[in-house]
């Protein structure tokens, strides 16, 4: 029984790590794209609203990455403490 539970936990940990890496990669891509866009806008329009919007988008991408990581951690915790079911 403990061995089965251990296998389930191991499987969930692998899945959680995969999702974490995926979220980090997506967050990095969004951050890079936003940074590039900020650079482009700062060259084109000094003091405009476009730069502020791009900055807000970068902040939103960072918040989204943190939220995805927090959700993954919560799901892993729930899976670890879930009672095993009888078959």
Phi and psi in radians as a Rosetta constraint file:
Dihedral C 1 N 2 CA 2 C 2 CIRCULARHARMONIC -1.152 0.35
Dihedral N 2 CA 2 C 2 N 3 CIRCULARHARMONIC -0.603 0.35
Dihedral C 2 N 3 CA 3 C 3 CIRCULARHARMONIC -1.166 0.35
Dihedral N 3 CA 3 C 3 N 4 CIRCULARHARMONIC -0.703 0.35
Dihedral C 3 N 4 CA 4 C 4 CIRCULARHARMONIC -1.120 0.35
Dihedral N 4 CA 4 C 4 N 5 CIRCULARHARMONIC -0.743 0.35
Dihedral C 4 N 5 CA 5 C 5 CIRCULARHARMONIC -1.126 0.35
Dihedral N 5 CA 5 C 5 N 6 CIRCULARHARMONIC -0.695 0.35
Dihedral C 5 N 6 CA 6 C 6 CIRCULARHARMONIC -1.087 0.35
Dihedral N 6 CA 6 C 6 N 7 CIRCULARHARMONIC -0.699 0.35
Dihedral C 6 N 7 CA 7 C 7 CIRCULARHARMONIC -1.142 0.35
Dihedral N 7 CA 7 C 7 N 8 CIRCULARHARMONIC -0.709 0.35
Dihedral C 7 N 8 CA 8 C 8 CIRCULARHARMONIC -1.093 0.35
Dihedral N 8 CA 8 C 8 N 9 CIRCULARHARMONIC -0.777 0.35
Dihedral C 8 N 9 CA 9 C 9 CIRCULARHARMONIC -1.089 0.35
Dihedral N 9 CA 9 C 9 N 10 CIRCULARHARMONIC -0.765 0.35
Dihedral C 9 N 10 CA 10 C 10 CIRCULARHARMONIC -1.067 0.35
Dihedral N 10 CA 10 C 10 N 11 CIRCULARHARMONIC -0.748 0.35
Dihedral C 10 N 11 CA 11 C 11 CIRCULARHARMONIC -1.106 0.35
Dihedral N 11 CA 11 C 11 N 12 CIRCULARHARMONIC -0.749 0.35
Dihedral C 11 N 12 CA 12 C 12 CIRCULARHARMONIC -1.163 0.35
Dihedral N 12 CA 12 C 12 N 13 CIRCULARHARMONIC -0.642 0.35
Dihedral C 12 N 13 CA 13 C 13 CIRCULARHARMONIC -1.117 0.35
Dihedral N 13 CA 13 C 13 N 14 CIRCULARHARMONIC -0.730 0.35
Dihedral C 13 N 14 CA 14 C 14 CIRCULARHARMONIC -1.104 0.35
Dihedral N 14 CA 14 C 14 N 15 CIRCULARHARMONIC -0.748 0.35
Dihedral C 14 N 15 CA 15 C 15 CIRCULARHARMONIC -1.124 0.35
Dihedral N 15 CA 15 C 15 N 16 CIRCULARHARMONIC -0.715 0.35
Dihedral C 15 N 16 CA 16 C 16 CIRCULARHARMONIC -1.137 0.35
Dihedral N 16 CA 16 C 16 N 17 CIRCULARHARMONIC -0.714 0.35
Dihedral C 16 N 17 CA 17 C 17 CIRCULARHARMONIC -1.107 0.35
Dihedral N 17 CA 17 C 17 N 18 CIRCULARHARMONIC -0.707 0.35
Dihedral C 17 N 18 CA 18 C 18 CIRCULARHARMONIC -1.081 0.35
Dihedral N 18 CA 18 C 18 N 19 CIRCULARHARMONIC -0.787 0.35
Dihedral C 18 N 19 CA 19 C 19 CIRCULARHARMONIC -1.145 0.35
Dihedral N 19 CA 19 C 19 N 20 CIRCULARHARMONIC -0.649 0.35
Dihedral C 19 N 20 CA 20 C 20 CIRCULARHARMONIC -1.107 0.35
Dihedral N 20 CA 20 C 20 N 21 CIRCULARHARMONIC -0.814 0.35
Dihedral C 20 N 21 CA 21 C 21 CIRCULARHARMONIC -1.084 0.35
Dihedral N 21 CA 21 C 21 N 22 CIRCULARHARMONIC -0.694 0.35
Dihedral C 21 N 22 CA 22 C 22 CIRCULARHARMONIC -1.120 0.35
Dihedral N 22 CA 22 C 22 N 23 CIRCULARHARMONIC -0.750 0.35
Dihedral C 22 N 23 CA 23 C 23 CIRCULARHARMONIC -1.160 0.35
Dihedral N 23 CA 23 C 23 N 24 CIRCULARHARMONIC -0.718 0.35
Dihedral C 23 N 24 CA 24 C 24 CIRCULARHARMONIC -1.125 0.35
Dihedral N 24 CA 24 C 24 N 25 CIRCULARHARMONIC -0.708 0.35
Dihedral C 24 N 25 CA 25 C 25 CIRCULARHARMONIC -1.118 0.35
Dihedral N 25 CA 25 C 25 N 26 CIRCULARHARMONIC -0.781 0.35
Dihedral C 25 N 26 CA 26 C 26 CIRCULARHARMONIC -1.130 0.35
Dihedral N 26 CA 26 C 26 N 27 CIRCULARHARMONIC -0.722 0.35
Dihedral C 26 N 27 CA 27 C 27 CIRCULARHARMONIC -1.079 0.35
Dihedral N 27 CA 27 C 27 N 28 CIRCULARHARMONIC -0.728 0.35
Dihedral C 27 N 28 CA 28 C 28 CIRCULARHARMONIC -1.133 0.35
Dihedral N 28 CA 28 C 28 N 29 CIRCULARHARMONIC -0.739 0.35
Dihedral C 28 N 29 CA 29 C 29 CIRCULARHARMONIC -1.075 0.35
Dihedral N 29 CA 29 C 29 N 30 CIRCULARHARMONIC -0.782 0.35
Dihedral C 29 N 30 CA 30 C 30 CIRCULARHARMONIC -1.123 0.35
Dihedral N 30 CA 30 C 30 N 31 CIRCULARHARMONIC -0.698 0.35
Dihedral C 30 N 31 CA 31 C 31 CIRCULARHARMONIC -1.140 0.35
Dihedral N 31 CA 31 C 31 N 32 CIRCULARHARMONIC -0.752 0.35
Dihedral C 31 N 32 CA 32 C 32 CIRCULARHARMONIC -1.122 0.35
Dihedral N 32 CA 32 C 32 N 33 CIRCULARHARMONIC -0.773 0.35
Dihedral C 32 N 33 CA 33 C 33 CIRCULARHARMONIC -1.104 0.35
Dihedral N 33 CA 33 C 33 N 34 CIRCULARHARMONIC -0.722 0.35
Dihedral C 33 N 34 CA 34 C 34 CIRCULARHARMONIC -1.174 0.35
Dihedral N 34 CA 34 C 34 N 35 CIRCULARHARMONIC -0.703 0.35
Dihedral C 34 N 35 CA 35 C 35 CIRCULARHARMONIC -1.086 0.35
Dihedral N 35 CA 35 C 35 N 36 CIRCULARHARMONIC -0.760 0.35
Dihedral C 35 N 36 CA 36 C 36 CIRCULARHARMONIC -1.081 0.35
Dihedral N 36 CA 36 C 36 N 37 CIRCULARHARMONIC -0.730 0.35
Dihedral C 36 N 37 CA 37 C 37 CIRCULARHARMONIC -1.148 0.35
Dihedral N 37 CA 37 C 37 N 38 CIRCULARHARMONIC -0.683 0.35
Dihedral C 37 N 38 CA 38 C 38 CIRCULARHARMONIC -1.077 0.35
Dihedral N 38 CA 38 C 38 N 39 CIRCULARHARMONIC -0.756 0.35
Dihedral C 38 N 39 CA 39 C 39 CIRCULARHARMONIC -1.066 0.35
Dihedral N 39 CA 39 C 39 N 40 CIRCULARHARMONIC -0.776 0.35
Dihedral C 39 N 40 CA 40 C 40 CIRCULARHARMONIC -1.085 0.35
Dihedral N 40 CA 40 C 40 N 41 CIRCULARHARMONIC -0.785 0.35
Dihedral C 40 N 41 CA 41 C 41 CIRCULARHARMONIC -1.190 0.35
Dihedral N 41 CA 41 C 41 N 42 CIRCULARHARMONIC -0.618 0.35
Dihedral C 41 N 42 CA 42 C 42 CIRCULARHARMONIC -1.195 0.35
Dihedral N 42 CA 42 C 42 N 43 CIRCULARHARMONIC -0.511 0.35
Dihedral C 42 N 43 CA 43 C 43 CIRCULARHARMONIC -1.276 0.35
Dihedral N 43 CA 43 C 43 N 44 CIRCULARHARMONIC -0.643 0.35
Dihedral C 43 N 44 CA 44 C 44 CIRCULARHARMONIC -1.387 0.35
Dihedral N 44 CA 44 C 44 N 45 CIRCULARHARMONIC -0.811 0.35
Dihedral C 44 N 45 CA 45 C 45 CIRCULARHARMONIC -2.349 0.35
Dihedral N 45 CA 45 C 45 N 46 CIRCULARHARMONIC 1.785 0.35
Dihedral C 45 N 46 CA 46 C 46 CIRCULARHARMONIC -1.374 0.35
Dihedral N 46 CA 46 C 46 N 47 CIRCULARHARMONIC 2.230 0.35
Dihedral C 46 N 47 CA 47 C 47 CIRCULARHARMONIC 1.318 0.35
Dihedral N 47 CA 47 C 47 N 48 CIRCULARHARMONIC 0.222 0.35
Dihedral C 47 N 48 CA 48 C 48 CIRCULARHARMONIC -1.505 0.35
Dihedral N 48 CA 48 C 48 N 49 CIRCULARHARMONIC 3.053 0.35
Dihedral C 48 N 49 CA 49 C 49 CIRCULARHARMONIC -1.352 0.35
Dihedral N 49 CA 49 C 49 N 50 CIRCULARHARMONIC -0.344 0.35
Dihedral C 49 N 50 CA 50 C 50 CIRCULARHARMONIC -1.095 0.35
Dihedral N 50 CA 50 C 50 N 51 CIRCULARHARMONIC -0.702 0.35
Dihedral C 50 N 51 CA 51 C 51 CIRCULARHARMONIC -1.109 0.35
Dihedral N 51 CA 51 C 51 N 52 CIRCULARHARMONIC -0.702 0.35
Dihedral C 51 N 52 CA 52 C 52 CIRCULARHARMONIC -1.134 0.35
Dihedral N 52 CA 52 C 52 N 53 CIRCULARHARMONIC -0.734 0.35
Dihedral C 52 N 53 CA 53 C 53 CIRCULARHARMONIC -1.103 0.35
Dihedral N 53 CA 53 C 53 N 54 CIRCULARHARMONIC -0.747 0.35
Dihedral C 53 N 54 CA 54 C 54 CIRCULARHARMONIC -1.102 0.35
Dihedral N 54 CA 54 C 54 N 55 CIRCULARHARMONIC -0.689 0.35
Dihedral C 54 N 55 CA 55 C 55 CIRCULARHARMONIC -1.117 0.35
Dihedral N 55 CA 55 C 55 N 56 CIRCULARHARMONIC -0.718 0.35
Dihedral C 55 N 56 CA 56 C 56 CIRCULARHARMONIC -1.139 0.35
Dihedral N 56 CA 56 C 56 N 57 CIRCULARHARMONIC -0.660 0.35
Dihedral C 56 N 57 CA 57 C 57 CIRCULARHARMONIC -1.123 0.35
Dihedral N 57 CA 57 C 57 N 58 CIRCULARHARMONIC -0.673 0.35
Dihedral C 57 N 58 CA 58 C 58 CIRCULARHARMONIC -1.111 0.35
Dihedral N 58 CA 58 C 58 N 59 CIRCULARHARMONIC -0.740 0.35
Dihedral C 58 N 59 CA 59 C 59 CIRCULARHARMONIC -1.117 0.35
Dihedral N 59 CA 59 C 59 N 60 CIRCULARHARMONIC -0.696 0.35
Dihedral C 59 N 60 CA 60 C 60 CIRCULARHARMONIC -1.098 0.35
Dihedral N 60 CA 60 C 60 N 61 CIRCULARHARMONIC -0.676 0.35
Dihedral C 60 N 61 CA 61 C 61 CIRCULARHARMONIC -1.133 0.35
Dihedral N 61 CA 61 C 61 N 62 CIRCULARHARMONIC -0.710 0.35
Dihedral C 61 N 62 CA 62 C 62 CIRCULARHARMONIC -1.138 0.35
Dihedral N 62 CA 62 C 62 N 63 CIRCULARHARMONIC -0.742 0.35
Dihedral C 62 N 63 CA 63 C 63 CIRCULARHARMONIC -1.104 0.35
Dihedral N 63 CA 63 C 63 N 64 CIRCULARHARMONIC -0.709 0.35
Dihedral C 63 N 64 CA 64 C 64 CIRCULARHARMONIC -1.107 0.35
Dihedral N 64 CA 64 C 64 N 65 CIRCULARHARMONIC -0.724 0.35
Dihedral C 64 N 65 CA 65 C 65 CIRCULARHARMONIC -1.103 0.35
Dihedral N 65 CA 65 C 65 N 66 CIRCULARHARMONIC -0.729 0.35
Dihedral C 65 N 66 CA 66 C 66 CIRCULARHARMONIC -1.147 0.35
Dihedral N 66 CA 66 C 66 N 67 CIRCULARHARMONIC -0.709 0.35
Dihedral C 66 N 67 CA 67 C 67 CIRCULARHARMONIC -1.123 0.35
Dihedral N 67 CA 67 C 67 N 68 CIRCULARHARMONIC -0.714 0.35
Dihedral C 67 N 68 CA 68 C 68 CIRCULARHARMONIC -1.114 0.35
Dihedral N 68 CA 68 C 68 N 69 CIRCULARHARMONIC -0.695 0.35
Dihedral C 68 N 69 CA 69 C 69 CIRCULARHARMONIC -1.154 0.35
Dihedral N 69 CA 69 C 69 N 70 CIRCULARHARMONIC -0.725 0.35
Dihedral C 69 N 70 CA 70 C 70 CIRCULARHARMONIC -1.114 0.35
Dihedral N 70 CA 70 C 70 N 71 CIRCULARHARMONIC -0.709 0.35
Dihedral C 70 N 71 CA 71 C 71 CIRCULARHARMONIC -1.119 0.35
Dihedral N 71 CA 71 C 71 N 72 CIRCULARHARMONIC -0.736 0.35
Dihedral C 71 N 72 CA 72 C 72 CIRCULARHARMONIC -1.079 0.35
Dihedral N 72 CA 72 C 72 N 73 CIRCULARHARMONIC -0.773 0.35
Dihedral C 72 N 73 CA 73 C 73 CIRCULARHARMONIC -1.077 0.35
Dihedral N 73 CA 73 C 73 N 74 CIRCULARHARMONIC -0.716 0.35
Dihedral C 73 N 74 CA 74 C 74 CIRCULARHARMONIC -1.123 0.35
Dihedral N 74 CA 74 C 74 N 75 CIRCULARHARMONIC -0.764 0.35
Dihedral C 74 N 75 CA 75 C 75 CIRCULARHARMONIC -1.115 0.35
Dihedral N 75 CA 75 C 75 N 76 CIRCULARHARMONIC -0.686 0.35
Dihedral C 75 N 76 CA 76 C 76 CIRCULARHARMONIC -1.134 0.35
Dihedral N 76 CA 76 C 76 N 77 CIRCULARHARMONIC -0.761 0.35
Dihedral C 76 N 77 CA 77 C 77 CIRCULARHARMONIC -1.061 0.35
Dihedral N 77 CA 77 C 77 N 78 CIRCULARHARMONIC -0.753 0.35
Dihedral C 77 N 78 CA 78 C 78 CIRCULARHARMONIC -1.113 0.35
Dihedral N 78 CA 78 C 78 N 79 CIRCULARHARMONIC -0.694 0.35
Dihedral C 78 N 79 CA 79 C 79 CIRCULARHARMONIC -1.172 0.35
Dihedral N 79 CA 79 C 79 N 80 CIRCULARHARMONIC -0.637 0.35
Dihedral C 79 N 80 CA 80 C 80 CIRCULARHARMONIC -1.197 0.35
Dihedral N 80 CA 80 C 80 N 81 CIRCULARHARMONIC -0.601 0.35
Dihedral C 80 N 81 CA 81 C 81 CIRCULARHARMONIC -1.710 0.35
Dihedral N 81 CA 81 C 81 N 82 CIRCULARHARMONIC -0.024 0.35
Dihedral C 81 N 82 CA 82 C 82 CIRCULARHARMONIC -1.195 0.35
Dihedral N 82 CA 82 C 82 N 83 CIRCULARHARMONIC 2.382 0.35
Dihedral C 82 N 83 CA 83 C 83 CIRCULARHARMONIC -1.263 0.35
Dihedral N 83 CA 83 C 83 N 84 CIRCULARHARMONIC 2.436 0.35
Dihedral C 83 N 84 CA 84 C 84 CIRCULARHARMONIC -1.164 0.35
Dihedral N 84 CA 84 C 84 N 85 CIRCULARHARMONIC 2.496 0.35
Dihedral C 84 N 85 CA 85 C 85 CIRCULARHARMONIC -1.628 0.35
Dihedral N 85 CA 85 C 85 N 86 CIRCULARHARMONIC 2.594 0.35
Dihedral C 85 N 86 CA 86 C 86 CIRCULARHARMONIC -1.373 0.35
Dihedral N 86 CA 86 C 86 N 87 CIRCULARHARMONIC 2.504 0.35
